[in-house]
Amino acid sequence: MNKVGIVSYGINKFSRDDSKIDSILLKSTKKLFDNCPNLSRTDIDTVLVSTNNNSKYLSAILSEMAGIQPKLAHTIESLCNSGTNAIVSAYSYIASGLSDVVLVSGAERYDSPGQILEWDNSRGEFKHPIFWASIFAKSYKREFTITEEDLAIVSVKNHKQAQNNPNALSEKAYSLDDVLNSKKLTDDLRLLNCSRPCTGGASILLASEDFCSKFTDEPIWITGIGQKTISAGFTKNTSDYMESTRLAASSALKMSNRTPSDIDVAEIHDAFSICEPMALESLGLAENGKGMNMIKELYYQNNFKINPRGGLIGSGHPLGATGVAQSIEIVEQLQAHANKRQVDNAKIGLVHNMSAAATSSTVLILEK
Amino acid sequence: MNKVGIVSYGINKFSRDDSKIDSILLKSTKKLFDNCPNLSRTDIDTVLVSTNNNSKYLSAILSEMAGIQPKLAHTIESLCNSGTNAIVSAYSYIASGLSDVVLVSGAERYDSPGQILEWDNSRGEFKHPIFWASIFAKSYKREFTITEEDLAIVSVKNHKQAQNNPNALSEKAYSLDDVLNSKKLTDDLRLLNCSRPCTGGASILLASEDFCSKFTDEPIWITGIGQKTISAGFTKNTSDYMESTRLAASSALKMSNRTPSDIDVAEIHDAFSICEPMALESLGLAENGKGMNMIKELYYQNNFKINPRGGLIGSGHPLGATGVAQSIEIVEQLQAHANKRQVDNAKIGLVHNMSAAATSSTVLILEK
């Protein structure tokens, strides 16, 4: 099987602007080309678009706009973890020998139709994702202690970390009081506990081992892939709320022959503040019930190894771009190009991306 | 690299009914299970949905409804050739070793948003696909002779062949006069020269060589894959109108180590009657300018090796399901299970699926 490396990337500043989806795709693709002087349009033989946008044929549209005539081109959608699904698909096209060089471009507008969980009639009126997050919080509180102040710390930390990310949506740090006084949306969650949908694009270039050296001296290898879909409807989920994350992490770590303690830096899918401690536990990065302890410890030590770019809460959440942006952050960390966000001596990184109340999850392990 | 075989399938009767997209997906998936007694829900580790429908998260929804908890699950869209893109993606998941058994389910409703080419401003008002087909006809007529009667024969042939396909939309044969007197839609094309969008679903199961024998004694192997995207906008296409088909066929035949004369049976993307002779020539099955001669010769000999199920004109064209349905037809032919449609001694088959004025094409070679 071909080894697969990440060899370039491009990312737009996340915003609330009204750009058209094809412009968003093109913008980060152009940056990816700018970042890779040896890349020519004819090198790319597959173009995958990751989005929840309703426009059709976007891979062909992006290809035409970028002057690429790929063999393979199609769109991939799986709600919030579309981006990592597209990266896994790119990996498989290369590892199978069907492609040598794959462009994955993720894009979303602030008004994405993927934000509301329309299909799940069991939700009744409660179709906005905050309701499952609130149920997650209630459920977590039944087993472990987590206070409103704890949850606020997740938001404070991620907004703070985002201030060192030039592409983040968040443009200010918030105090604990800011979060605790923000609008109460459910019993358990306030406005500043939530990530915000936004307009954003992120592109990444993958290549087979033979082609990597043409594009970069510092490819980042995908060494572990884990994915799991448990259900689509939230009420079909088990009491093991992040089961899909747990299983995906276990597969990814096994494939890469690593353990959780090997992970130097991680992007965690903090769609809501409660997700971060729960995911840390499901990923095996913290013991059960100890996710919040880990977050607080790191926060007070000013150690930003968890969500250095500010997570979804700080960076914003353009659904189809999020998994790609998370992966770019880990690439920059492992290449020691993360500037003020740089985690010391980061050699092995993890990406955690999930959809719809963790009914499905993807975990990637990336290495220098 | 793992060999990849097709081991089961299920298909719904194409219709104009108002079923919901998830019901269409489930219906053909259920038939696929019925056709494969040894298949259990836990065997399937990847679920790919092919559709242009705007609903999100359909792979997870189908998985939940079918009782499957896959590792990988996402939707794939590339307009009319979404189905073959999904099959190629399934192939790559297996060949790369990420999956062993992949369910691909294609579905569309008669009111699919993929029917109108919204993005292409160069078309002005002319966004319905019939306008590019009409330009194809004009262009073809500049180089070669093709009469209205010739084009009518394509439709008569495909509607006739569809009468032996229990899943076809078309429920009657038409005479030459019927076609020639049908409503004139453009200078070059009449109503009965067109395939009709419809409601339809088709599912196919792929497995790695090691797993094939669990499910069937007669797997059909995917031996050749070719794909090409030239552009998205029609006016960016070259005067070599079916260049993407020509290049895709060349790659697929090379990969399978076959020549056009080896092909015993073929599914051709006849979205409009003019497409069939043009595609036969681009695929290398007929010499340039001789596609119509080939069609007439086969028709008068009652040889239905081209589009035995009636093509898109006879079967109907549920966009995301079409490429899957075409592949199922070739599987049935190679397994000698095609009943009244059976082509004698069919050992090597070809699937041709394309999108949006042949701006992109997929060609698959299947073998016993």
Interface residues (C-beta under 8 A of the other chain):
Chain A: M1 D22 V47 N52 N54 S55 K56 Y57 S59 A60 I61 S63 E64 Q69 P70 K71 L72 A73 H74 T75 I76 E77 S78 L79 S82 N85 V88 S89 Y91 S92 Y93 I94 A95 S96 G97 L98 P113 G114 L117 E118 W119 I225 G226 Q227 K228 T229 I230 S231 A232 G233 K236 S251 S355 A356 T359 S360
Chain B: M1 D22 V47 N52 N54 S55 K56 Y57 S59 A60 I61 S63 E64 Q69 P70 K71 L72 A73 H74 T75 I76 E77 S78 L79 S82 N85 V88 S89 Y91 S92 Y93 I94 A95 S96 G97 L98 P113 G114 L117 E118 W119 I225 G226 Q227 K228 T229 I230 S231 A232 G233 K236 S251 S355 A356 T359 S360
